[in-house]
Amino acid sequence: MAPSAVLDHQLAIPDAATASQAAEAVDALERFLRRHPTVSTASVSLEADDDDSTLEIPGHALRLLVDILAQIANGNAVTVAPVHTELTTQQAADLLNVSRPYLVKLLEERKIPYRRVGNRRRVLLADLLAYKRVDDVERQSIANELTAEAQRLGLDY
């Protein structure tokens, strides 16, 4: 699959049965991880119910699998993309939940690195996620300041 195609597919919202099955898997895997804290240095085998095939999963991928299953258990659709994936400005704007013109403004202000391919801009997913982390921290800091000010003024009911 081409890197940009990773984010282009339609996400399927899990139904109740799938969410329930994912929740059971999360519980079982969490118990396993508690019993085997060094699993990241080993591999884990999965066996299929319908035949004799066994699949080896690297231990470091197991934590990611648990995180994905936890999101599915909460009813969320999930997509996985390599961090070196290049996004269009529309894909980047969608991930930040902002308009494309606002994202272009951020790019032109050099708040997010990008490169040009012809007359199009491309943004690395890793750079977009780094910007989002910094922006989230700044937003949380401002919210904490506003909350403290409201409490100081007695406006918190």
DSSP file (Angstrom, degrees, kcal/mol; ACC not computed):
  #  RESIDUE AA STRUCTURE BP1 BP2  ACC     N-H-->O    O-->H-N    N-H-->O    O-->H-N    TCO  KAPPA ALPHA  PHI   PSI    X-CA   Y-CA   Z-CA
    1    1 A M              0   0    0      0, 0.0     5,-0.1     0, 0.0     0, 0.0   0.000 360.0 360.0 360.0 132.3    0.0    0.0    0.0
    2    2 A A    >>  -     0   0    0      1,-0.1     3,-1.0     3,-0.1     4,-0.7  -0.383 360.0-117.9 -64.8 143.9    1.4    3.4   -0.9
    3    3 A P  G >4 S+     0   0    0      0, 0.0     3,-1.0     0, 0.0     4,-0.4   0.865 114.1  49.3 -54.1 -40.8    2.2    5.6    2.1
    4    4 A S  G >4 S+     0   0    0      1,-0.2     3,-0.8     2,-0.2     4,-0.3   0.771 102.4  63.3 -72.3 -22.3   -0.4    8.3    1.2
    5    5 A A  G X> S+     0   0    0     -3,-1.0     3,-0.8     1,-0.2     4,-0.8   0.685  83.2  80.0 -71.8 -16.7   -3.1    5.6    0.7
    6    6 A V  G << S+     0   0    0     -3,-1.0     3,-0.3    -4,-0.7    -1,-0.2   0.871 101.5  35.0 -58.4 -37.8   -2.8    4.7    4.4
    7    7 A L  G <4 S+     0   0    0     -3,-0.8    -1,-0.3    -4,-0.4    -2,-0.2   0.470 105.5  72.7 -96.5  -1.9   -5.0    7.6    5.3
    8    8 A D  T <4 S+     0   0    0     -3,-0.8    -1,-0.2    -4,-0.3    -2,-0.2   0.632  74.0  96.9 -89.3 -14.0   -7.3    7.6    2.3
    9    9 A H  S  < S-     0   0    0     -4,-0.8     2,-0.4    -3,-0.3    -3,-0.0  -0.304  83.9 -99.2 -75.9 160.1   -9.3    4.5    3.1
   10   10 A Q        -     0   0    0      1,-0.0     2,-0.3    -2,-0.0    -1,-0.1  -0.632  35.3-131.8 -78.1 130.8  -12.7    4.6    4.7
   11   11 A L        -     0   0    0     -2,-0.4     2,-0.6    66,-0.1    66,-0.1  -0.662  14.5-141.0 -83.7 137.7  -12.6    4.0    8.4
   12   12 A A        -     0   0    0     -2,-0.3    66,-0.3    66,-0.2     3,-0.0  -0.879   9.7-136.4-101.3 123.6  -15.1    1.5    9.7
   13   13 A I        -     0   0    0     -2,-0.6    63,-0.1    64,-0.1    64,-0.1  -0.656  32.4-115.2 -74.9 126.6  -16.8    2.2   13.1
   14   14 A P        -     0   0    0      0, 0.0    -1,-0.1     0, 0.0     2,-0.1  -0.345  24.9-129.5 -67.0 142.5  -16.8   -1.0   15.1
   15   15 A D     >  -     0   0    0      1,-0.1     4,-2.6    -2,-0.0     5,-0.2  -0.292  33.4 -93.8 -81.0 175.6  -20.2   -2.5   15.9
   16   16 A A  H  > S+     0   0    0      1,-0.2     4,-2.3     2,-0.2     5,-0.2   0.868 124.5  51.4 -61.4 -39.4  -21.1   -3.6   19.5
   17   17 A A  H  > S+     0   0    0      2,-0.2     4,-2.4     1,-0.2    -1,-0.2   0.916 111.9  46.4 -66.2 -42.2  -20.0   -7.2   18.9
   18   18 A T  H  > S+     0   0    0      2,-0.2     4,-2.5     1,-0.2    -2,-0.2   0.912 112.5  50.5 -65.3 -42.6  -16.6   -6.2   17.6
   19   19 A A  H  X S+     0   0    0     -4,-2.6     4,-2.2     2,-0.2    -2,-0.2   0.898 111.4  48.7 -62.4 -40.8  -16.1   -3.7   20.4
   20   20 A S  H  X S+     0   0    0     -4,-2.3     4,-2.1     2,-0.2    -2,-0.2   0.914 111.6  48.5 -65.7 -43.3  -17.0   -6.4   23.0
   21   21 A Q  H  X S+     0   0    0     -4,-2.4     4,-2.0     1,-0.2    -2,-0.2   0.899 111.6  50.4 -63.6 -40.3  -14.6   -8.9   21.4
   22   22 A A  H  X S+     0   0    0     -4,-2.5     4,-2.5     2,-0.2    -2,-0.2   0.895 107.8  53.5 -64.7 -39.8  -11.8   -6.2   21.4
   23   23 A A  H  X S+     0   0    0     -4,-2.2     4,-2.4     1,-0.2    -2,-0.2   0.905 108.5  49.5 -62.6 -41.3  -12.5   -5.4   25.1
   24   24 A E  H  X S+     0   0    0     -4,-2.1     4,-2.3     1,-0.2    -1,-0.2   0.906 111.3  49.5 -62.9 -40.9  -12.0   -9.1   26.0
   25   25 A A  H  X S+     0   0    0     -4,-2.0     4,-2.8     2,-0.2     5,-0.2   0.899 109.3  52.0 -65.5 -39.9   -8.8   -9.3   24.0
   26   26 A V  H  X S+     0   0    0     -4,-2.5     4,-2.9     2,-0.2     5,-0.2   0.939 109.7  49.5 -61.1 -46.7   -7.5   -6.1   25.7
   27   27 A D  H  X S+     0   0    0     -4,-2.4     4,-2.1     1,-0.2    -2,-0.2   0.932 113.8  45.3 -57.9 -47.0   -8.2   -7.6   29.1
   28   28 A A  H  X S+     0   0    0     -4,-2.3     4,-2.2     1,-0.2    -1,-0.2   0.915 115.3  46.5 -64.8 -43.4   -6.5  -10.9   28.3
   29   29 A L  H  X S+     0   0    0     -4,-2.8     4,-2.7     2,-0.2    -1,-0.2   0.876 110.2  53.1 -69.1 -36.5   -3.5   -9.1   26.7
   30   30 A E  H  X S+     0   0    0     -4,-2.9     4,-2.1    -5,-0.2    -1,-0.2   0.912 109.5  49.2 -63.6 -41.7   -3.2   -6.7   29.7
   31   31 A R  H  X S+     0   0    0     -4,-2.1     4,-1.9    -5,-0.2    -2,-0.2   0.925 111.6  49.7 -60.7 -43.7   -3.1   -9.7   32.1
   32   32 A F  H  X S+     0   0    0     -4,-2.2     4,-1.7     1,-0.2    -2,-0.2   0.923 110.0  50.0 -60.8 -45.0   -0.4  -11.3   29.9
   33   33 A L  H  < S+     0   0    0     -4,-2.7    -1,-0.2     1,-0.2     6,-0.2   0.847 108.8  52.4 -65.3 -34.2    1.7   -8.1   29.9
   34   34 A R  H  < S+     0   0    0     -4,-2.1    -1,-0.2     1,-0.2    -2,-0.2   0.886 112.9  44.7 -66.9 -37.3    1.4   -7.8   33.7
   35   35 A R  H  < S+     0   0    0     -4,-1.9    -2,-0.2     1,-0.2    -1,-0.2   0.752 122.8  37.6 -76.4 -23.6    2.7  -11.4   34.0
   36   36 A H    ><  +     0   0    0     -4,-1.7     3,-1.7    -5,-0.2    -1,-0.2  -0.644  65.1 167.8-128.6  73.1    5.5  -10.9   31.4
   37   37 A P  T 3  S+     0   0    0      0, 0.0     3,-0.4     0, 0.0    -1,-0.1   0.689  76.9  55.3 -64.6 -18.2    6.8   -7.3   31.9
   38   38 A T  T >   +     0   0    0      1,-0.2     3,-1.9     2,-0.1     4,-0.2   0.123  68.8 118.3 -99.9  22.2    9.8   -8.0   29.6
   39   39 A V  G X   +     0   0    0     -3,-1.7     3,-1.8     1,-0.3    -1,-0.2   0.746  59.1  75.1 -61.1 -23.4    7.7   -9.1   26.6
   40   40 A S  G 3  S+     0   0    0     -3,-0.4    20,-0.6     1,-0.3    -1,-0.3   0.721  95.6  50.0 -64.6 -18.2    9.1   -6.2   24.5
   41   41 A T  G <  S+     0   0    0     -3,-1.9    -1,-0.3    18,-0.2    -2,-0.2   0.461 114.4  47.3 -96.1  -1.5   12.3   -8.1   24.2
   42   42 A A  S <  S-     0   0    0     -3,-1.8    17,-2.7    -4,-0.2     2,-0.3  -0.469  82.8-109.1-120.8-168.5   10.7  -11.4   23.1
   43   43 A S  E     -A   58   0A   0     15,-0.3     2,-0.4    -2,-0.2    -2,-0.1  -0.893  19.3-139.7-125.3 161.6    8.0  -12.4   20.6
   44   44 A V  E     -A   57   0A   0     13,-3.2    13,-3.7    -2,-0.3     2,-0.4  -0.944  12.2-140.3-122.0 140.3    4.4  -13.7   21.2
   45   45 A S  E     -A   56   0A   0     -2,-0.4     2,-0.4    11,-0.2    11,-0.2  -0.841  11.2-164.2-103.3 137.3    2.7  -16.5   19.2
   46   46 A L  E     -A   55   0A   0      9,-2.8     9,-3.0    -2,-0.4     2,-0.4  -0.965   7.0-154.3-116.4 137.2   -0.9  -16.4   18.1
   47   47 A E  E     -A   54   0A   0     -2,-0.4     2,-0.3     7,-0.2     7,-0.2  -0.914  14.5-128.4-111.8 138.5   -2.7  -19.5   17.0
   48   48 A A        -     0   0    0      5,-2.0     3,-0.3    -2,-0.4     5,-0.0  -0.610  10.1-140.5 -81.2 142.8   -5.7  -19.5   14.7
   49   49 A D  S    S+     0   0    0     -2,-0.3    -1,-0.1     1,-0.2    -2,-0.0   0.846  96.7  51.1 -69.9 -34.7   -8.8  -21.4   15.8
   50   50 A D  S    S+     0   0    0      3,-0.0     2,-0.3    -3,-0.0    -1,-0.2   0.563 119.3  10.4 -89.1  -8.2   -9.7  -22.9   12.5
   51   51 A D  S    S-     0   0    0     -3,-0.3    -3,-0.1     2,-0.2     0, 0.0  -0.867  82.5 -92.8-151.7-172.0   -6.3  -24.4   11.5
   52   52 A D  S    S+     0   0    0     -2,-0.3     2,-0.2    -5,-0.1    -3,-0.1   0.202  73.8 128.8 -95.5  17.0   -2.9  -25.2   12.9
   53   53 A S        -     0   0    0     -5,-0.0    -5,-2.0    -6,-0.0     2,-0.4  -0.488  38.7-163.5 -79.7 144.3   -1.2  -22.0   11.8
   54   54 A T  E     -A   47   0A   0     -7,-0.2     2,-0.4    -2,-0.2    -7,-0.2  -0.972   2.7-156.3-125.4 139.8    0.8  -20.0   14.3
   55   55 A L  E     -A   46   0A   0     -9,-3.0    -9,-2.8    -2,-0.4     2,-0.5  -0.965   9.2-142.4-120.2 130.3    1.9  -16.4   13.9
   56   56 A E  E     -A   45   0A   0     -2,-0.4   -11,-0.2   -11,-0.2    -2,-0.0  -0.805  15.9-167.6 -92.5 128.0    4.9  -14.8   15.7
   57   57 A I  E     -A   44   0A   0    -13,-3.7   -13,-3.2    -2,-0.5     5,-0.1  -0.966  27.0-115.6-115.1 127.0    4.3  -11.1   16.8
   58   58 A P  E >>  -A   43   0A   0      0, 0.0     3,-1.2     0, 0.0     4,-0.7  -0.339  24.7-124.3 -58.9 141.0    7.3   -9.1   17.9
   59   59 A G  H >> S+     0   0    0    -17,-2.7     3,-1.0     1,-0.3     4,-0.7   0.850 108.6  57.7 -57.4 -38.6    7.0   -8.2   21.6
   60   60 A H  H 3> S+     0   0    0    -20,-0.6     4,-0.6   -18,-0.3    -1,-0.3   0.763 103.8  54.2 -67.7 -21.7    7.3   -4.4   20.9
   61   61 A A  H <> S+     0   0    0     -3,-1.2     4,-2.2     1,-0.2    -1,-0.3   0.673  92.1  74.8 -81.5 -17.5    4.3   -4.6   18.6
   62   62 A L  H <X S+     0   0    0     -3,-1.0     4,-2.4    -4,-0.7    -1,-0.2   0.907  92.3  51.9 -63.0 -42.9    2.2   -6.2   21.3
   63   63 A R  H  X S+     0   0    0     -4,-0.7     4,-2.2     1,-0.2    -1,-0.2   0.901 110.3  49.6 -60.8 -40.5    1.7   -2.9   23.2
   64   64 A L  H  X S+     0   0    0     -4,-0.6     4,-2.5     2,-0.2    -1,-0.2   0.901 108.9  52.6 -63.3 -41.7    0.6   -1.2   20.0
   65   65 A L  H  X S+     0   0    0     -4,-2.2     4,-2.7     1,-0.2    -2,-0.2   0.904 108.4  50.3 -60.8 -42.1   -1.9   -4.0   19.3
   66   66 A V  H  X S+     0   0    0     -4,-2.4     4,-2.3     2,-0.2    -1,-0.2   0.917 110.3  50.1 -62.5 -43.2   -3.3   -3.6   22.8
   67   67 A D  H  X S+     0   0    0     -4,-2.2     4,-1.8     2,-0.2    -2,-0.2   0.905 111.6  47.9 -62.2 -42.1   -3.7    0.2   22.2
   68   68 A I  H  X S+     0   0    0     -4,-2.5     4,-2.2     1,-0.2    -2,-0.2   0.937 112.4  48.5 -64.2 -46.8   -5.5   -0.4   18.9
   69   69 A L  H  X S+     0   0    0     -4,-2.7     4,-2.7     1,-0.2    -2,-0.2   0.868 108.0  55.5 -62.4 -35.9   -7.8   -3.0   20.5
   70   70 A A  H  X S+     0   0    0     -4,-2.3     4,-1.3     2,-0.2    -1,-0.2   0.895 108.0  48.4 -64.2 -39.4   -8.6   -0.6   23.3
   71   71 A Q  H  <>S+     0   0    0     -4,-1.8     5,-2.5     2,-0.2     3,-0.2   0.918 112.0  48.5 -66.2 -42.4   -9.6    2.1   20.8
   72   72 A I  H ><5S+     0   0    0     -4,-2.2     3,-2.0     1,-0.2    -2,-0.2   0.903 107.5  55.9 -63.1 -40.6  -11.8   -0.5   19.0
   73   73 A A  H 3<5S+     0   0    0     -4,-2.7    -1,-0.2     1,-0.3    -2,-0.2   0.812 104.7  53.9 -61.6 -29.4  -13.3   -1.6   22.3
   74   74 A N  T 3<5S-     0   0    0     -4,-1.3    -1,-0.3    -3,-0.2    -2,-0.2   0.378 124.9-105.5 -85.1   4.5  -14.3    2.1   22.9
   75   75 A G  T < 5S+     0   0    0     -3,-2.0     2,-0.3     1,-0.3    -3,-0.2   0.614  74.7 139.6  85.3  12.4  -16.1    2.1   19.6
   76   76 A N      < -     0   0    0     -5,-2.5    -1,-0.3    -6,-0.2     2,-0.2  -0.693  52.5-126.4 -93.6 142.6  -13.4    4.2   17.8
   77   77 A A        -     0   0    0     -2,-0.3     2,-0.4   -64,-0.1   -64,-0.1  -0.578  31.0-155.3 -76.6 150.0  -12.3    3.6   14.2
   78   78 A V        -     0   0    0    -66,-0.3     2,-0.3    -2,-0.2   -66,-0.2  -0.974  16.4-176.4-132.3 141.7   -8.5    3.2   14.0
   79   79 A T        -     0   0    0     -2,-0.4     2,-0.4   -68,-0.1   -72,-0.1  -0.980  13.0-149.9-132.0 150.9   -6.0    3.7   11.2
   80   80 A V        +     0   0    0     -2,-0.3    -2,-0.0   -74,-0.2     0, 0.0  -0.970  18.7 173.2-121.5 133.9   -2.2    3.1   11.3
   81   81 A A        -     0   0    0     -2,-0.4     2,-0.1   -74,-0.0   -77,-0.0  -1.000  34.8-111.5-140.4 140.6    0.3    5.1    9.3
   82   82 A P    >   -     0   0    0      0, 0.0     3,-1.9     0, 0.0    43,-0.2  -0.431  30.0-122.7 -67.0 146.4    4.1    5.1    9.2
   83   83 A V  T 3  S+     0   0    0      1,-0.3    43,-1.9    42,-0.1    44,-0.2   0.725 109.5  62.8 -66.8 -19.6    5.5    8.4   10.6
   84   84 A H  T 3  S+     0   0    0     41,-0.2    -1,-0.3    40,-0.1     2,-0.1   0.421  76.0 125.2 -84.4   3.7    7.4    9.0    7.3
   85   85 A T    <   -     0   0    0     -3,-1.9    40,-2.9   -82,-0.1     2,-0.5  -0.390  57.7-137.3 -61.6 134.7    4.0    9.2    5.5
   86   86 A E  E     -B  124   0B   0     38,-0.2     2,-0.3    39,-0.1    38,-0.2  -0.835  20.5-157.5 -96.1 133.6    3.6   12.4    3.5
   87   87 A L  E     -B  123   0B   0     36,-3.3    36,-2.2    -2,-0.5     2,-0.1  -0.785  15.1-121.3-109.8 150.7    0.2   14.1    3.8
   88   88 A T     >  -     0   0    0     -2,-0.3     4,-2.5    34,-0.2     5,-0.2  -0.381  38.5-104.0 -74.7 167.5   -1.6   16.5    1.5
   89   89 A T  H  > S+     0   0    0     32,-0.5     4,-2.5     1,-0.2     5,-0.2   0.862 123.5  52.5 -64.0 -33.5   -2.6   19.8    3.1
   90   90 A Q  H  > S+     0   0    0      2,-0.2     4,-2.5     1,-0.2    -1,-0.2   0.926 109.9  47.2 -68.6 -43.0   -6.2   18.5    3.2
   91   91 A Q  H  > S+     0   0    0      2,-0.2     4,-2.2     1,-0.2    -2,-0.2   0.921 114.0  48.2 -62.3 -43.1   -5.2   15.3    5.0
   92   92 A A  H  X S+     0   0    0     -4,-2.5     4,-1.8     2,-0.2    -2,-0.2   0.918 111.7  49.2 -63.4 -43.8   -3.0   17.3    7.5
   93   93 A A  H  X>S+     0   0    0     -4,-2.5     5,-2.4     1,-0.2     4,-1.0   0.904 109.9  52.1 -62.3 -41.3   -5.8   19.8    8.1
   94   94 A D  H  <5S+     0   0    0     -4,-2.5     3,-0.4     1,-0.2    -1,-0.2   0.908 108.4  50.6 -62.0 -41.9   -8.3   16.9    8.7
   95   95 A L  H  <5S+     0   0    0     -4,-2.2    -1,-0.2     1,-0.2    -2,-0.2   0.851 115.1  42.5 -66.2 -33.7   -5.9   15.3   11.3
   96   96 A L  H  <5S-     0   0    0     -4,-1.8    -1,-0.2    -5,-0.2    -2,-0.2   0.567 109.6-126.1 -85.9  -8.5   -5.6   18.6   13.1
   97   97 A N  T  <5S+     0   0    0     -4,-1.0     2,-0.3    -3,-0.4    -3,-0.2   0.915  70.6 117.7  61.8  44.8   -9.3   19.3   12.8
   98   98 A V  S   <S-     0   0    0     -5,-2.4    -1,-0.3    -6,-0.1    -2,-0.1  -0.831  71.8 -87.0-129.8 170.2   -8.7   22.7   11.2
   99   99 A S     >  -     0   0    0     -2,-0.3     4,-2.1     1,-0.1     5,-0.1  -0.414  34.7-118.6 -75.1 156.3   -9.5   24.2    7.8
  100  100 A R  H  > S+     0   0    0      1,-0.2     4,-2.7     2,-0.2     5,-0.2   0.913 114.5  53.9 -63.1 -42.3   -7.1   23.7    5.0
  101  101 A P  H  > S+     0   0    0      0, 0.0     4,-1.9     0, 0.0    -1,-0.2   0.891 108.5  50.0 -59.9 -36.7   -6.5   27.5    4.6
  102  102 A Y  H  > S+     0   0    0      2,-0.2     4,-2.1     1,-0.2    -2,-0.2   0.915 110.5  49.8 -66.4 -41.2   -5.6   27.7    8.3
  103  103 A L  H  X S+     0   0    0     -4,-2.1     4,-2.3     1,-0.2    -1,-0.2   0.925 108.5  52.4 -62.1 -43.8   -3.2   24.8    7.9
  104  104 A V  H  X S+     0   0    0     -4,-2.7     4,-2.8     1,-0.2    -1,-0.2   0.890 107.1  53.5 -59.5 -38.9   -1.6   26.5    4.9
  105  105 A K  H  X S+     0   0    0     -4,-1.9     4,-2.0     2,-0.2    -1,-0.2   0.921 107.8  50.1 -60.5 -44.1   -1.2   29.6    7.1
  106  106 A L  H  <>S+     0   0    0     -4,-2.1     5,-2.5     1,-0.2     6,-0.8   0.889 111.9  48.7 -60.7 -39.2    0.7   27.5    9.7
  107  107 A L  H ><5S+     0   0    0     -4,-2.3     3,-1.6     1,-0.2    -2,-0.2   0.930 110.9  48.7 -66.5 -45.3    2.9   26.1    7.0
  108  108 A E  H 3<5S+     0   0    0     -4,-2.8    -1,-0.2     1,-0.3    -2,-0.2   0.807 108.4  54.0 -67.0 -28.7    3.7   29.6    5.6
  109  109 A E  T 3<5S-     0   0    0     -4,-2.0    -1,-0.3    -5,-0.2    -2,-0.2   0.412 114.6-121.9 -81.4   2.2    4.5   30.8    9.1
  110  110 A R  T < 5S+     0   0    0     -3,-1.6    -3,-0.2     2,-0.2    -2,-0.1   0.766  75.7 129.4  61.7  29.2    7.0   27.9    9.3
  111  111 A K  S   <S+     0   0    0     -5,-2.5    -4,-0.2     1,-0.3    -5,-0.1   0.729  77.9  32.2 -80.6 -22.6    5.2   26.5   12.4
  112  112 A I  S    S-     0   0    0     -6,-0.8    -1,-0.3    -9,-0.1    -2,-0.2  -0.995  91.5-123.8-132.7 126.1    5.1   23.1   10.6
  113  113 A P        +     0   0    0      0, 0.0    11,-0.3     0, 0.0     2,-0.3  -0.341  39.3 163.0 -66.5 150.0    7.8   22.0    8.2
  114  114 A Y        -     0   0    0      9,-0.1     2,-0.3    -7,-0.1     9,-0.2  -0.961  25.6-140.3-154.8 169.2    6.8   21.0    4.7
  115  115 A R  E     -C  122   0C   0      7,-2.3     7,-2.8    -2,-0.3     2,-0.4  -0.945  20.6-119.2-132.7 159.1    8.2   20.5    1.2
  116  116 A R  E     -C  121   0C   0     -2,-0.3     2,-0.5     5,-0.2     5,-0.2  -0.812  15.8-170.2 -99.8 138.0    6.9   21.3   -2.2
  117  117 A V  E >  S-C  120   0C   0      3,-2.9     3,-1.8    -2,-0.4     2,-0.4  -0.918  75.8 -49.0-121.7 100.1    6.2   18.7   -4.9
  118  118 A G  T 3  S-     0   0    0     -2,-0.5    -2,-0.0     1,-0.3     0, 0.0  -0.615 123.1 -25.7  67.6-124.8    5.6   20.8   -7.9
  119  119 A N  T 3  S+     0   0    0     -2,-0.4     2,-0.3    -3,-0.1    -1,-0.3   0.250 122.8  94.7-102.0  12.9    3.1   23.4   -6.8
  120  120 A R  E <   -C  117   0C   0     -3,-1.8    -3,-2.9   -32,-0.0     2,-0.4  -0.758  68.4-132.4-104.1 149.6    1.7   21.2   -4.0
  121  121 A R  E     -C  116   0C   0     -2,-0.3   -32,-0.5    -5,-0.2     2,-0.4  -0.798  17.5-164.6 -98.4 143.9    2.8   21.1   -0.3
  122  122 A R  E     -C  115   0C   0     -7,-2.8    -7,-2.3    -2,-0.4     2,-0.4  -0.994   1.4-160.8-129.0 137.7    3.5   17.9    1.5
  123  123 A V  E     -B   87   0B   0    -36,-2.2   -36,-3.3    -2,-0.4     2,-0.3  -0.959  19.7-125.3-120.0 130.8    3.7   17.5    5.3
  124  124 A L  E  >  -B   86   0B   0     -2,-0.4     4,-2.2   -11,-0.3   -38,-0.2  -0.558  16.3-133.8 -71.9 136.6    5.4   14.6    7.0
  125  125 A L  H  > S+     0   0    0    -40,-2.9     4,-2.7    -2,-0.3     5,-0.2   0.889 107.0  56.6 -56.5 -40.0    3.1   12.9    9.5
  126  126 A A  H  > S+     0   0    0    -43,-1.9     4,-2.0   -41,-0.2    -1,-0.2   0.904 108.1  46.7 -60.1 -42.0    5.9   12.9   12.1
  127  127 A D  H  > S+     0   0    0    -44,-0.2     4,-2.2     2,-0.2    -1,-0.2   0.887 112.2  50.6 -67.4 -38.5    6.2   16.7   11.8
  128  128 A L  H  X S+     0   0    0     -4,-2.2     4,-2.4     1,-0.2    -2,-0.2   0.916 111.4  47.5 -65.6 -42.7    2.4   17.2   12.0
  129  129 A L  H  X S+     0   0    0     -4,-2.7     4,-2.3     2,-0.2    -1,-0.2   0.862 109.9  53.3 -67.3 -35.3    2.3   15.0   15.2
  130  130 A A  H  X S+     0   0    0     -4,-2.0     4,-2.0    -5,-0.2    -2,-0.2   0.925 110.4  47.2 -64.3 -43.7    5.2   16.9   16.7
  131  131 A Y  H  X S+     0   0    0     -4,-2.2     4,-2.9     1,-0.2    -2,-0.2   0.925 111.1  52.1 -60.7 -44.3    3.4   20.2   16.1
  132  132 A K  H  X S+     0   0    0     -4,-2.4     4,-2.8     1,-0.2    -2,-0.2   0.894 107.7  51.3 -62.0 -41.2    0.2   18.7   17.6
  133  133 A R  H  X S+     0   0    0     -4,-2.3     4,-2.1     2,-0.2    -1,-0.2   0.939 113.4  44.3 -60.8 -47.0    2.0   17.6   20.8
  134  134 A V  H  X S+     0   0    0     -4,-2.0     4,-2.3     1,-0.2    -2,-0.2   0.921 114.9  49.0 -63.6 -44.2    3.4   21.1   21.3
  135  135 A D  H  X S+     0   0    0     -4,-2.9     4,-2.6     1,-0.2    -2,-0.2   0.896 109.8  51.7 -63.4 -41.0    0.1   22.8   20.5
  136  136 A D  H  X S+     0   0    0     -4,-2.8     4,-2.4    -5,-0.2    -1,-0.2   0.902 109.7  49.6 -62.6 -41.1   -1.8   20.4   22.9
  137  137 A V  H  X S+     0   0    0     -4,-2.1     4,-2.3     2,-0.2    -2,-0.2   0.924 111.9  48.2 -63.4 -44.3    0.7   21.3   25.7
  138  138 A E  H  X S+     0   0    0     -4,-2.3     4,-2.2     2,-0.2    -2,-0.2   0.918 112.1  49.0 -62.3 -43.5    0.3   25.0   25.1
  139  139 A R  H  X S+     0   0    0     -4,-2.6     4,-2.5     1,-0.2    -2,-0.2   0.909 111.3  49.4 -62.8 -42.2   -3.5   24.7   25.0
  140  140 A Q  H  X S+     0   0    0     -4,-2.4     4,-2.4     2,-0.2    -1,-0.2   0.892 109.8  52.0 -64.5 -39.1   -3.5   22.7   28.3
  141  141 A S  H  X S+     0   0    0     -4,-2.3     4,-2.2     2,-0.2    -2,-0.2   0.916 111.0  47.0 -62.5 -44.3   -1.3   25.3   29.9
  142  142 A I  H  X S+     0   0    0     -4,-2.2     4,-2.5     2,-0.2    -2,-0.2   0.911 111.6  51.0 -65.0 -42.5   -3.6   28.1   28.9
  143  143 A A  H  X S+     0   0    0     -4,-2.5     4,-2.4     1,-0.2    -2,-0.2   0.900 109.9  50.5 -62.1 -40.3   -6.6   26.1   30.2
  144  144 A N  H  X S+     0   0    0     -4,-2.4     4,-2.5     2,-0.2    -1,-0.2   0.908 110.2  49.8 -63.9 -41.5   -4.9   25.5   33.5
  145  145 A E  H  X S+     0   0    0     -4,-2.2     4,-2.4     2,-0.2    -2,-0.2   0.919 111.8  47.9 -62.3 -44.0   -4.1   29.3   33.8
  146  146 A L  H  X S+     0   0    0     -4,-2.5     4,-2.5     2,-0.2    -2,-0.2   0.893 111.8  50.2 -64.9 -39.6   -7.7   30.2   33.1
  147  147 A T  H  X S+     0   0    0     -4,-2.4     4,-2.3     2,-0.2    -2,-0.2   0.923 111.1  48.5 -63.9 -44.0   -9.0   27.6   35.6
  148  148 A A  H  X S+     0   0    0     -4,-2.5     4,-2.5     1,-0.2    -2,-0.2   0.903 112.0  49.6 -63.0 -41.3   -6.7   29.0   38.3
  149  149 A E  H  X S+     0   0    0     -4,-2.4     4,-2.1     2,-0.2    -2,-0.2   0.908 110.3  50.2 -64.8 -41.9   -7.8   32.5   37.5
  150  150 A A  H  <>S+     0   0    0     -4,-2.5     5,-3.2     1,-0.2     6,-0.6   0.902 112.3  47.5 -63.2 -40.5  -11.4   31.5   37.7
  151  151 A Q  H ><5S+     0   0    0     -4,-2.3     3,-0.9     3,-0.2    -2,-0.2   0.901 110.1  52.4 -66.5 -40.1  -10.8   29.8   41.1
  152  152 A R  H 3<5S+     0   0    0     -4,-2.5    -2,-0.2     1,-0.3    -1,-0.2   0.875 113.0  44.8 -61.9 -37.7   -8.9   32.9   42.4
  153  153 A L  T 3<5S-     0   0    0     -4,-2.1    -1,-0.3    -5,-0.2    -2,-0.2   0.470 115.3-116.4 -86.1  -1.7  -11.8   35.1   41.4
  154  154 A G  T < 5S+     0   0    0     -3,-0.9    -3,-0.2    -4,-0.4    -2,-0.1   0.766  77.2 128.3  73.7  25.9  -14.4   32.7   42.9
  155  155 A L      < +     0   0    0     -5,-3.2     2,-0.8    -6,-0.2    -4,-0.2   0.455  38.8  99.2 -93.2  -1.5  -16.0   32.0   39.5
  156  156 A D              0   0    0     -6,-0.6    -9,-0.0     1,-0.2     0, 0.0  -0.769 360.0 360.0 -89.3 115.6  -15.8   28.3   39.8
  157  157 A Y              0   0    0     -2,-0.8    -1,-0.2     0, 0.0    -2,-0.0   0.440 360.0 360.0 -96.4 360.0  -19.1   27.0   40.8
